[in-house]
Amino acid sequence: MSQPYERTQTESDVLAAVTPASSAAPDPVPGPRSTYRLQLRPEFPFSAAEAAVPYLASLGVSHLHLSPVLEAVPGSTHGYDVTDHTRVRAELGGEPGLRALAATARGHGLGLVLDIVPNHMAVPSPLRLNAPLWEVLREGPDSPYARWFDIDWEAGGGQVLLPVLAEPPGPDSFTPDRDGGVLRHGELEFPLREGTAGLALPELLAAQWYRPAWWREARTGLNYRRFFTISGLIGVRVEDPEVFAATHAKVLELVRDGVAGGLRIDHVDGLADPEGYLRRLRTAVGDGCWVVVEKILARHERLPRGWPVAGTTGYDALHRVDGVLTDPDGAAELARRYTEFTGSAQWRETARACAREVLTGDLAAELAALERAAGPRLAAGVKELLIAYPVYRPYPGEPELDPGALAEAAAAAGAGAVAGVRDLVLRDPAFAARFAQTSAALRAKSLEDRAFYRYAPLLSATEVGGDPGQPAVMPAEFHAYCAELDRDWPGSGTVLSTHDTKRSADVRARISALSQAPEAMGAPTGPDPQLAWVARQTALGLGEAPERAERLAEALLKAVREAALHTSWTDQDPAYEGTVAGYAPRDPELPPELAAAARANLLGMTLLHLAMPGVPEVYQGAETEYRALVDPDNRRPARFPREALARLDSGAAPRGPAEEKLALTAALLRLRRDRPGLFTGYAPLPARGPAAGHCLAFARPGGLVAAVTRLSHRLAGSGGWRGTALPLPPGKWTALLDREVAYKGEAPLAELLSARPVALLVREGGDD
């Protein structure tokens, strides 16, 4: 565990000074200063979120970010499986509940941000819950709703393949209800095409606009666009103006009525024309609505400048914050040990192998559709270009293939085929859109959901947008990223933990400490060395935690299925899976010296995230200690540390590292709310002295300085700060958590960072 934290008598005064005097507050600013993500579900409806509003307002956030609120599959724990765009979800309290939450939030000075899902809808059970899809299945391509979905009627022989059956159907699997106008298969119901009810069963089945099928047929026979490889989520054609209008009317109404002041756009890369969609959305919501997109950027990739959005949801920031606190030498040593221990290929080879597996396996139907569109001469080029593509998807203009990747694709498929496909992408908008949508699905499934589980030297680096082959980020790169963010996308979101992160920031902080002491990995044991390595790092990351054994077992089972080396979601090996739980180590704690490094990592991540450019988001419960593994573990009901915050505000000292993190988070969120002028501009602050490389610091010229200890375990082993100091911008600077300590000119780091491994300085009289 981290070392006990001793708080000075005056720190409570600081927290009290930025606590709201009353619940009454002015209307929130048009754009968020910070957001707080809430995962709604039937067990945590709008009324529960409303009850949390006073606490969240006291914490200092400006906006509540709600998971999807429109009607979804009954019992859904996430809401991304939308069934009806015209209604707010009844299980959460319906539209009255949402409007009541908005009113209560507004009364406490908070706004709402809605997470919307334009890319797909559910193929639900019962099917009639998705009324547009039900009508398409009943009426076929002439249905007014047929334009809603990307269906290749020709490829299906005039029928939509519906891979919803648990087993191959037999001759007596279906029963027509001729009076009710439906076809039944067990508890499943399908609509009967008009005029077919009187046919004999074989003719009746052949006459429908759909073919119910075993779920395994989706891999090769699916003829509608889906979300990634999930056949239960059918793609929606929001590029069609009428479809956009129908699927966005309720959301736009909520924005117009002031219920929502911001929108998060889920999986924008899945759309046929993301920029066109965003321009239509911007016109509809006006300039005052904050819009960010879930866009996964590769390390070298930048968000298209022409998009009318504030920025991304923040995975690009997560990668930089994590990476700058990762030891590059230790990460390289872990990779060497991992390869020697497991016999694994290097990252690049692993990623390409996974791309080939997923494209020719899980996405075989999508690949076949592209190959048909390209023609036999170019078919091989389609496959190899998709595998070689270095980012999620191409956008208008020349595909961004580096010479090495292009040469490999050409060697595998032939230069003529590759050149022909590149030309087709450039001149055929329909082919380019489908190529891009398939590329996005391929990158997500082959990297996030396979290669990140198969290549595991340092698990903290295997997050969305991460670079497991080069996990460390140098300070100069971090500073360059922050300066660019401040200049180009100051309203972009930034995150550390989300509903999609495989490990919360607290877990990653513990795992990344291993990069400073690779020997602490020890020698994992078990007949499967890959699993043994993953199990040890996962256990060290989680540490002692409630229901540890069960949570570890569930996360490890998901890891081996995603890695697909010995078992998978679709081809499970019960004997192998029965051994998985036994790989979890009995001793899950870090050595004391690495626990101290984990504390430094976590507080450093917290300070960087909340002080750097952008709009930071705190995930539910992550303002305090929050150790969570991959979903569904990270979507458990939120626990708000109300009592702990109240104690801190009353002047009590933090009780351990959880409250230490809470105190730092609340202080920064309240500063962002009350003194936004502090958080403008960006300038690196280099330290001076023998340990300068262990201090990462920057100034916000509005009047704030942030400094964190980088690689604290290495620092301790090299003799500490040894006279290293941090030169400060002009003025008198007060340490936020040590109000009696002020600096001018420079701050000796041994003094500045004596009580905790991070420092936040505010210039007296220097903010807005």
C-alpha positions in Angstrom: 0.0 0.0 0.0 1.0 3.6 -0.4 2.8 5.4 2.5 0.5 7.2 5.0 -0.3 10.8 3.9 0.2 13.5 6.5 -1.8 16.6 5.8 -0.8 20.0 7.0 -3.3 21.9 9.2 -3.9 24.5 6.5 -4.8 22.2 3.6 -8.4 21.9 4.8 -8.7 25.7 4.5 -7.9 25.4 0.8 -10.6 22.8 0.2 -13.0 24.9 2.2 -12.2 28.0 0.2 -13.3 26.4 -3.0 -16.4 24.7 -1.7 -19.6 26.3 -2.9 -21.3 28.4 -0.3 -24.7 27.2 -1.2 -26.6 25.0 -3.6 -27.7 28.0 -5.6 -25.4 28.8 -8.4 -25.5 30.7 -11.7 -26.4 28.9 -14.9 -23.6 26.7 -16.2 -21.2 28.0 -18.8 -22.0 26.9 -22.4 -19.0 24.6 -22.6 -18.0 22.2 -19.8 -15.1 23.0 -17.5 -15.1 19.4 -16.5 -17.4 16.4 -16.8 -18.4 13.5 -14.5 -19.5 10.3 -16.3 -22.5 8.4 -14.9 -23.4 4.9 -16.1 -27.1 4.7 -16.1 -28.9 1.4 -15.8 -32.2 0.1 -14.4 -30.5 -0.2 -11.0 -29.1 3.4 -11.3 -31.9 5.4 -13.0 -32.3 9.2 -13.4 -33.6 9.5 -9.9 -30.4 8.0 -8.5 -28.3 10.4 -10.6 -30.5 13.3 -9.3 -29.9 12.2 -5.7 -26.1 12.5 -6.4 -26.3 16.0 -7.8 -25.6 17.9 -4.6 -22.4 15.8 -4.0 -21.2 16.1 -7.6 -21.8 19.9 -7.5 -19.7 20.1 -4.3 -17.0 18.0 -5.9 -16.6 20.8 -8.5 -17.6 19.4 -11.8 -19.5 21.5 -14.3 -21.4 18.9 -16.3 -22.8 15.4 -15.8 -22.1 13.1 -18.7 -24.8 10.5 -19.0 -24.5 7.1 -20.8 -27.1 6.7 -23.5 -30.6 7.7 -22.4 -32.8 6.6 -25.4 -34.9 3.4 -25.3 -32.7 0.3 -25.4 -33.0 -3.5 -25.1 -34.8 -4.3 -21.8 -32.4 -4.7 -18.9 -29.4 -3.3 -20.9 -26.6 -2.3 -18.5 -25.1 0.2 -21.0 -27.7 1.6 -23.3 -25.7 1.4 -26.6 -28.2 -1.1 -27.9 -30.8 1.5 -28.9 -34.2 0.3 -30.0 -36.2 3.5 -30.3 -34.8 7.0 -31.0 -38.1 8.7 -30.3 -38.3 7.9 -26.6 -36.3 8.4 -23.5 -35.7 5.0 -21.8 -38.6 4.1 -19.6 -36.5 1.8 -17.4 -34.4 4.9 -16.4 -37.5 7.0 -15.5 -38.5 8.2 -19.0 -38.4 11.7 -20.2 -40.0 13.1 -17.0 -37.1 11.6 -15.1 -34.5 13.0 -17.4 -36.0 16.5 -17.3 -36.3 16.4 -13.5 -32.6 15.4 -13.4 -31.7 18.3 -15.7 -33.7 20.8 -13.6 -32.0 19.6 -10.4 -28.6 19.8 -12.0 -29.3 23.3 -13.3 -30.3 24.4 -9.9 -26.9 23.4 -8.6 -25.0 25.0 -11.5 -24.5 21.8 -13.5 -25.3 21.0 -17.1 -25.8 17.6 -18.9 -23.9 15.9 -21.7 -25.7 13.1 -23.5 -23.9 10.1 -25.1 -25.6 9.4 -28.4 -25.3 6.4 -30.7 -25.8 7.4 -34.4 -24.0 4.3 -35.9 -26.2 1.4 -34.9 -29.4 0.0 -33.4 -30.2 -3.2 -31.7 -31.5 -6.4 -33.4 -33.4 -7.0 -30.2 -35.5 -9.8 -28.7 -38.3 -9.4 -29.3 -37.6 -8.0 -32.7 -40.6 -5.8 -32.8 -39.0 -3.5 -30.3 -37.0 -2.1 -33.2 -40.0 -0.9 -35.2 -38.1 0.3 -38.3 -36.3 -3.0 -38.6 -39.5 -5.0 -38.0 -41.1 -3.1 -40.9 -38.1 -3.8 -43.2 -38.3 -7.5 -42.4 -42.1 -7.5 -43.1 -42.1 -5.2 -46.2 -38.6 -5.8 -47.7 -36.6 -3.3 -49.8 -39.7 -1.3 -50.7 -40.3 -0.5 -47.1 -39.9 3.3 -46.3 -37.6 2.1 -43.6 -35.3 0.1 -45.9 -33.2 3.2 -46.4 -32.3 3.1 -42.6 -30.0 0.1 -42.9 -27.1 -1.0 -45.0 -28.5 -4.2 -46.4 -27.1 -5.9 -49.5 -30.2 -7.6 -50.7 -28.5 -9.1 -53.8 -25.8 -10.8 -51.7 -28.6 -12.4 -49.6 -30.6 -13.6 -52.6 -33.3 -11.1 -51.8 -33.3 -11.9 -48.0 -31.7 -10.4 -44.9 -29.7 -13.1 -43.1 -30.9 -13.0 -39.4 -28.3 -14.9 -37.4 -30.4 -15.0 -34.2 -30.9 -18.7 -33.7 -29.0 -20.6 -31.0 -28.6 -23.7 -33.2 -29.1 -24.7 -36.8 -32.9 -24.8 -37.6 -34.5 -28.0 -38.5 -37.5 -28.7 -40.8 -39.9 -28.3 -37.8 -38.2 -25.4 -36.1 -40.7 -22.7 -37.3 -44.4 -22.4 -36.6 -46.5 -19.8 -38.5 -49.2 -17.9 -36.6 -51.3 -17.2 -39.6 -53.9 -15.1 -37.7 -51.3 -13.2 -35.8 -49.2 -12.5 -38.9 -45.9 -13.8 -37.3 -43.5 -16.7 -37.7 -42.4 -18.3 -34.4 -39.2 -20.1 -33.4 -39.4 -20.9 -29.7 -39.8 -17.5 -28.0 -38.7 -15.6 -31.1 -41.1 -13.9 -33.4 -40.7 -12.7 -37.0 -43.1 -10.7 -39.1 -44.8 -12.5 -42.0 -44.7 -10.9 -45.4 -48.2 -9.8 -46.6 -49.9 -12.5 -48.6 -47.7 -15.4 -47.5 -49.6 -16.6 -44.4 -51.5 -19.2 -46.4 -48.4 -20.9 -47.9 -47.0 -24.2 -46.9 -44.1 -23.9 -44.5 -41.2 -24.4 -47.0 -42.7 -21.9 -49.5 -43.6 -19.6 -46.6 -40.0 -19.5 -45.4 -38.7 -18.9 -48.9 -41.1 -16.1 -49.5 -40.0 -13.9 -46.5 -37.7 -10.9 -46.8 -35.4 -12.5 -44.2 -33.9 -15.9 -43.4 -33.5 -16.8 -39.7 -30.2 -18.6 -39.3 -27.8 -20.1 -36.8 -25.7 -17.4 -35.2 -22.5 -18.9 -36.6 -23.6 -18.1 -40.2 -23.0 -14.4 -39.6 -19.3 -14.8 -40.0 -19.6 -15.6 -43.7 -23.2 -14.9 -44.7 -24.2 -11.7 -43.1 -25.5 -9.1 -45.6 -26.1 -6.1 -43.4 -23.5 -3.7 -41.9 -23.1 -4.2 -38.1 -21.2 -2.7 -35.2 -17.7 -4.3 -35.3 -18.5 -8.1 -35.3 -21.7 -7.8 -33.2 -24.5 -9.1 -35.3 -27.0 -8.0 -32.7 -26.3 -4.3 -33.6 -27.3 -3.3 -37.1 -25.7 -0.3 -38.8 -27.8 2.8 -39.4 -27.5 5.1 -42.4 -27.4 8.5 -40.8 -25.8 9.9 -43.9 -29.4 9.9 -45.3 -31.0 13.2 -44.3 -34.4 11.6 -43.6 -32.8 9.0 -41.4 -30.7 11.6 -39.6 -33.9 13.6 -38.9 -35.8 10.6 -37.6 -33.1 9.3 -35.4 -32.1 12.7 -33.9 -35.4 14.4 -33.4 -35.6 13.6 -29.7 -32.0 14.4 -29.0 -32.3 17.8 -30.8 -35.4 18.5 -28.9 -33.6 17.9 -25.6 -30.8 20.2 -26.7 -33.2 23.0 -27.8 -35.0 22.8 -24.5 -31.8 23.2 -22.6 -32.0 19.7 -21.1 -28.6 18.9 -22.6 -25.7 21.3 -23.3 -23.3 18.8 -24.8 -23.2 15.6 -26.9 -20.7 12.7 -27.1 -20.8 11.0 -30.4 -20.2 7.3 -30.1 -18.0 5.5 -32.6 -17.9 8.2 -35.2 -15.6 6.1 -37.4 -18.4 3.7 -38.1 -20.3 6.3 -40.1 -20.1 6.5 -43.9 -19.3 10.2 -43.8 -18.3 11.4 -40.4 -17.5 15.0 -41.4 -20.8 15.3 -43.3 -22.7 13.9 -40.3 -21.0 16.3 -37.9 -21.7 19.3 -40.1 -25.4 18.4 -40.2 -25.4 17.9 -36.5 -23.7 21.2 -35.8 -26.2 23.0 -38.0 -29.0 21.4 -36.0 -27.6 22.0 -32.5 -26.0 25.4 -33.1 -22.6 26.7 -32.0 -23.4 26.7 -28.2 -23.6 22.9 -27.9 -20.3 21.2 -26.9 -19.7 18.2 -29.2 -16.9 15.6 -28.9 -16.4 12.4 -30.8 -15.2 9.0 -29.8 -12.4 8.9 -32.3 -9.4 6.6 -31.6 -6.3 8.4 -32.9 -3.0 6.6 -33.5 0.0 8.1 -31.9 1.0 10.0 -35.1 -2.6 10.8 -36.2 -4.5 14.0 -35.7 -8.2 14.8 -35.7 -9.3 16.3 -39.1 -9.1 20.0 -38.6 -12.3 20.6 -40.6 -14.6 18.7 -38.2 -17.0 21.1 -36.4 -16.4 19.6 -32.9 -14.5 20.5 -29.8 -12.3 17.5 -30.0 -12.2 13.8 -29.0 -13.4 12.0 -25.9 -9.8 11.8 -24.7 -8.1 8.5 -25.3 -5.3 10.4 -27.0 -4.7 12.2 -23.7 -4.9 9.0 -21.7 -2.0 7.5 -23.8 0.2 10.6 -23.2 -0.5 10.8 -19.5 0.1 7.1 -18.9 3.1 7.0 -21.2 5.0 9.9 -19.7 5.1 8.1 -16.4 6.3 4.9 -17.9 10.0 4.0 -17.8 11.2 3.4 -21.4 14.2 1.3 -20.4 12.2 -0.8 -18.0 9.4 -1.3 -20.5 11.9 -2.5 -23.0 13.3 -4.9 -20.4 9.9 -6.2 -19.7 9.3 -6.8 -23.4 12.6 -8.8 -23.6 11.6 -10.9 -20.6 8.1 -11.4 -21.8 9.2 -12.6 -25.2 11.8 -14.9 -23.7 9.2 -16.3 -21.2 6.3 -16.7 -23.5 7.9 -17.1 -27.0 5.6 -14.4 -28.2 6.2 -12.5 -31.4 7.0 -8.8 -31.3 4.2 -6.2 -31.2 4.2 -5.4 -35.0 4.0 -9.0 -36.0 1.4 -9.7 -33.4 -0.8 -6.9 -34.6 -0.6 -7.9 -38.2 -1.3 -11.5 -37.5 -4.4 -10.5 -35.5 -5.6 -8.2 -38.3 -5.3 -11.1 -40.8 -7.1 -13.5 -38.4 -10.0 -11.1 -37.7 -10.4 -9.9 -41.3 -10.5 -13.4 -42.8 -12.5 -14.9 -39.9 -14.8 -12.7 -37.9 -15.1 -10.1 -40.7 -15.1 -12.6 -43.6 -18.6 -11.3 -44.7 -17.5 -7.7 -44.7 -14.3 -8.6 -46.6 -16.3 -10.6 -49.2 -18.6 -7.7 -49.8 -15.6 -5.4 -50.5 -13.9 -8.0 -52.7 -17.1 -8.3 -54.7 -17.3 -4.5 -55.1 -13.6 -4.3 -56.2 -13.8 -7.3 -58.6 -11.6 -10.4 -58.8 -8.5 -8.6 -60.1 -8.3 -6.3 -57.1 -9.7 -8.7 -54.4 -6.2 -9.5 -52.9 -5.4 -5.9 -52.8 -8.4 -5.1 -50.7 -7.4 -7.6 -48.0 -3.7 -6.6 -47.9 -4.5 -2.9 -47.8 -6.9 -3.4 -44.9 -4.3 -5.3 -43.0 -1.6 -2.8 -43.7 -3.6 0.3 -42.8 -2.0 2.1 -39.9 -4.9 4.0 -38.4 -8.6 3.3 -37.9 -9.8 4.4 -41.3 -8.9 6.6 -44.2 -10.5 10.0 -44.8 -10.9 11.9 -48.1 -7.5 12.2 -49.8 -4.6 9.8 -50.2 -4.6 6.9 -47.8 -2.0 7.4 -45.2 0.1 4.3 -45.8 3.7 4.5 -44.9 6.2 3.1 -47.5 7.0 0.0 -45.5 3.3 -1.0 -45.0 2.6 -0.2 -48.6 5.5 -2.4 -49.8 4.4 -5.3 -47.6 0.8 -5.1 -49.0 2.2 -4.9 -52.5 4.4 -7.9 -52.0 1.5 -10.0 -50.7 -1.2 -8.9 -53.2 0.8 -7.5 -56.2 1.6 -3.9 -56.9 -1.2 -3.6 -59.5 -3.9 -4.9 -57.1 -2.8 -2.5 -54.3 -2.6 0.5 -56.7 -6.0 -0.4 -58.1 -7.7 -0.5 -54.7 -6.0 2.8 -53.7 -7.4 4.4 -56.8 -10.8 2.9 -56.2 -10.8 4.4 -52.7 -10.0 7.8 -54.1 -12.6 7.9 -57.0 -15.5 5.8 -55.7 -17.2 7.4 -52.7 -19.5 4.4 -52.0 -16.5 1.9 -52.0 -14.4 4.4 -50.0 -17.1 4.6 -47.3 -17.5 0.9 -47.0 -13.7 0.3 -47.1 -13.3 2.9 -44.3 -16.1 1.4 -42.2 -14.6 -2.0 -42.5 -11.2 -0.7 -41.7 -12.5 0.9 -38.4 -14.2 -2.4 -37.4 -11.0 -4.3 -38.2 -8.7 -2.0 -36.2 -11.0 -2.1 -33.2 -11.5 -5.9 -33.2 -7.9 -6.9 -34.1 -6.1 -4.4 -31.9 -8.3 -3.5 -28.9 -10.0 -6.9 -28.7 -7.3 -9.3 -29.7 -3.7 -8.0 -30.1 -4.0 -6.0 -26.8 -4.8 -9.3 -25.0 -2.2 -11.3 -26.9 0.8 -9.1 -26.5 1.2 -8.3 -22.8 4.7 -7.2 -21.6 3.1 -4.2 -19.8 -0.6 -4.4 -19.5 -1.0 -0.7 -18.6 0.0 0.1 -22.2 -2.8 -1.9 -23.7 -5.6 0.7 -23.6 -7.6 2.1 -26.4 -5.3 4.4 -28.4 -2.2 3.0 -26.8 1.0 1.8 -28.3 2.1 -1.5 -26.6 5.2 -1.7 -28.8 6.4 1.7 -27.6 4.5 2.5 -24.4 6.7 5.2 -23.0 6.2 8.9 -24.0 9.1 11.2 -23.5 8.5 14.5 -21.7 9.2 16.5 -24.9 6.5 14.6 -26.7 4.1 15.1 -23.8 4.7 18.8 -23.8 4.3 19.0 -27.6 1.0 17.2 -27.4 -0.3 19.5 -24.6 0.8 22.7 -26.5 -1.0 21.4 -29.6 -4.1 20.5 -27.6 -4.2 24.0 -26.1 -3.7 25.7 -29.5 -6.0 23.6 -31.7 -8.5 21.7 -29.5 -8.7 23.5 -26.1 -12.2 22.1 -25.6 -11.3 18.5 -26.3 -12.2 15.9 -23.7 -9.5 14.2 -21.7 -9.9 10.9 -19.7 -8.0 8.5 -17.5 -10.8 5.9 -16.7 -13.9 5.2 -18.8 -16.6 2.6 -19.2 -14.4 1.1 -21.9 -11.0 1.1 -20.3 -9.6 -2.4 -19.7 -8.1 -1.2 -16.4 -8.9 1.9 -14.4 -6.2 4.5 -13.8 -5.6 3.2 -10.3 -4.9 -0.3 -11.6 -2.7 1.0 -14.5 -0.7 3.1 -12.0 0.3 0.0 -10.1 1.1 -2.0 -13.2 3.2 0.7 -14.8 5.3 0.9 -11.7 6.7 -2.4 -12.9 8.4 -0.6 -15.7 10.7 0.9 -13.1 11.5 -2.5 -11.6 11.1 -5.3 -14.1 12.6 -7.8 -11.7 9.4 -7.4 -9.6 7.6 -9.5 -12.2 9.3 -12.5 -10.7 8.8 -15.8 -12.4 5.1 -16.4 -13.1 4.1 -20.1 -13.0 1.7 -22.3 -14.9 1.6 -24.4 -18.0 0.5 -21.5 -20.1 3.2 -18.8 -19.8 1.1 -16.1 -21.6 -1.7 -16.5 -19.1 0.6 -16.7 -16.2 2.2 -13.4 -17.1 -1.1 -11.7 -17.7 -2.5 -13.1 -14.4 0.4 -11.8 -12.4 0.2 -8.3 -13.8 -3.6 -8.2 -13.5 -3.4 -9.4 -9.8 -0.7 -6.8 -9.0 -2.8 -4.1 -10.6 -5.9 -5.0 -8.7 -4.2 -5.7 -5.4 -6.3 -6.4 -2.3 -9.8 -5.6 -3.3 -13.4 -6.6 -2.5 -14.4 -9.9 -4.2 -10.8 -10.1 -5.6 -10.8 -13.8 -6.6 -14.1 -13.6 -8.5 -13.2 -10.4 -10.3 -9.8 -11.7 -11.3 -11.2 -14.9 -12.6 -13.8 -13.1 -14.7 -11.2 -10.7 -16.1 -8.8 -13.5 -16.9 -11.4 -15.5 -18.6 -12.3 -12.6 -20.8 -8.6 -12.1 -21.5 -8.0 -15.6 -22.8 -11.2 -15.6 -24.9 -10.2 -12.3 -26.5 -6.6 -13.4 -27.1 -8.1 -16.4 -28.9 -4.9 -18.5 -28.5 -6.5 -21.5 -26.7 -10.1 -20.6 -26.5 -12.4 -17.9 -27.8 -15.9 -16.5 -27.5 -17.2 -18.6 -30.4 -15.1 -21.7 -29.9 -14.7 -22.3 -26.2 -12.5 -24.9 -24.7 -14.1 -25.8 -21.3 -11.1 -27.8 -20.1 -8.7 -25.0 -20.7 -11.1 -22.4 -19.3 -11.5 -24.5 -16.2 -7.8 -23.8 -15.3 -7.9 -20.1 -15.8 -8.9 -19.0 -12.3 -6.1 -21.0 -10.8 -3.5 -18.7 -12.4 -4.3 -15.8 -10.1 -1.4 -15.3 -7.7 -2.2 -15.6 -4.0 -0.1 -12.6 -3.1 -1.4 -9.7 -5.1 0.5 -6.8 -3.4 3.4 -4.8 -4.8 6.6 -4.6 -2.8 6.5 -1.5 -0.5 9.0 0.5 -2.7 6.8 -0.1 -5.8 3.6 0.7 -3.8 5.2 4.1 -3.2 6.0 4.4 -7.0 2.4 3.5 -7.8 1.2 6.3 -5.4 3.4 8.7 -7.3 2.1 7.5 -10.6 -1.5 7.8 -9.6 -1.2 11.2 -8.1 0.9 12.3 -11.0 -1.7 11.0 -13.5 -4.5 12.8 -11.5 -2.7 16.1 -11.5 -1.6 16.0 -15.1 -5.1 15.1 -16.3 -6.9 17.8 -14.3 -4.3 20.6 -14.9 -3.4 20.0 -18.6 -5.3 21.5 -21.5 -8.7 20.1 -22.4 -11.9 19.3 -20.6 -11.2 16.5 -18.0 -13.7 13.8 -17.3 -13.9 11.9 -14.0 -15.4 8.5 -14.3 -18.0 7.6 -11.6 -16.2 6.9 -8.3 -12.7 7.6 -9.8 -12.3 10.8 -7.8 -11.2 8.5 -5.0 -9.4 5.1 -5.1 -11.0 3.2 -8.0 -9.6 -0.2 -8.9 -11.6 -1.7 -11.7 -10.9 -4.3 -14.4 -12.4 -4.7 -17.8 -16.2 -4.6 -18.2 -18.5 -5.5 -16.7 -16.2 -4.9 -13.7 -15.8 -1.3 -14.5 -19.6 -0.7 -14.9 -20.6 -1.7 -11.4 -22.9 0.7 -9.6 -21.1 3.9 -8.6 -20.1 4.5 -5.0 -19.8 8.2 -4.2 -17.4 9.2 -1.3 -19.8 11.8 0.1 -18.8 11.3 3.7 -15.1 11.4 2.9 -15.4 14.7 1.0 -17.5 16.2 3.8 -14.8 15.2 6.3 -12.1 16.8 4.1 -14.1 20.0 3.8 -14.6 20.1 7.5 -10.8 20.2 8.0 -9.9 16.6 8.6 -6.8 15.0 7.3 -7.1 12.4 4.5 -7.2 8.9 5.7 -4.8 7.1 3.3 -4.2 7.4 -0.4 -7.9 7.2 -1.4 -8.7 10.4 0.3 -5.4 11.9 -0.7 -6.5 11.5 -4.4 -10.0 12.8 -3.5 -8.6 16.0 -2.0 -6.4 16.6 -5.0 -9.2 16.0 -7.4 -11.7 18.2 -5.6 -9.2 21.0 -5.3 -8.5 21.0 -9.1 -12.1 20.6 -10.2 -13.1 23.5 -8.0 -10.4 25.6 -9.3 -11.5 24.8 -12.9 -15.0 25.8 -12.0 -14.3 28.9 -9.9 -11.1 30.3 -11.6 -11.2 29.1 -15.2 -8.7 31.8 -16.2 -6.0 29.8 -14.5 -6.3 27.0 -17.1 -5.3 28.9 -20.2 -2.1 28.7 -22.3 0.6 26.1 -21.9 4.4 26.3 -21.4 6.8 23.5 -20.3 8.8 24.2 -17.2 12.2 22.4 -17.2 13.8 21.6 -13.9 17.5 22.3 -13.2 19.9 19.9 -11.5 21.1 16.3 -11.5 17.6 14.8 -11.2 15.8 17.2 -13.6 14.5 14.4 -15.8 12.4 13.1 -12.9 10.4 16.3 -12.7 7.6 16.9 -15.3 6.3 20.4 -14.9 4.3 22.9 -16.9 2.8 26.4 -16.4 -0.6 27.6 -17.5 0.2 31.3 -18.0 -3.1 32.3 -16.5 -1.4 31.6 -13.1 -0.9 27.9 -12.4 2.1 25.6 -12.2 1.8 21.8 -12.0 4.8 19.5 -11.1 4.9 15.8 -10.8 7.5 13.3 -9.9 8.4 11.1 -12.8 9.8 7.6 -12.3 10.0 8.0 -8.5 11.4 4.5 -7.9 14.3 5.2 -10.2 14.7 8.6 -8.5 15.0 7.1 -5.1 17.6 4.6 -6.4 19.7 7.4 -7.8 20.0 9.4 -4.6 16.9 11.6 -4.7 16.6 15.2 -5.8 20.2 16.2 -4.8 19.6 20.0 -5.1 17.4 19.9 -8.2 15.1 22.9 -8.4 12.2 24.1 -10.5 12.6 27.6 -11.9 9.2 29.4 -11.7 7.7 32.1 -13.9 7.7 35.6 -12.5 5.6 36.3 -9.4 4.9 34.8 -6.0 3.7 31.2 -6.1 1.8 29.5 -3.3 1.6 25.7 -3.0 -2.1 24.9 -3.1 -1.9 22.1 -0.5 0.6 24.0 1.7 -0.9 27.5 1.9 1.9 28.7 4.3 4.6 27.8 1.8 5.3 30.3 -1.0 8.0 30.4 -3.7 9.6 33.0 -5.8 12.2 32.5 -8.5 12.6 28.8 -8.0 11.4 25.9 -5.8 13.8 23.3 -4.4 12.1 20.0 -5.4 13.2 18.2 -2.3 11.1 20.8 -0.4 8.3 21.3 -2.9 7.6 17.5 -3.2 8.5 16.5 0.4 4.9 15.8 1.6 3.6 14.3 -1.7 5.0 13.5 -5.1 3.0 16.2 -6.8 2.6 20.0 -6.4 0.2 22.6 -7.6 1.2 26.2 -7.4 -1.0 29.2 -7.9 0.4 32.7 -8.6 -0.9 35.2 -6.1 -3.2 37.7 -7.9 -2.4 35.8 -11.1 -5.7 34.4 -12.3 -8.7 35.9 -14.0 
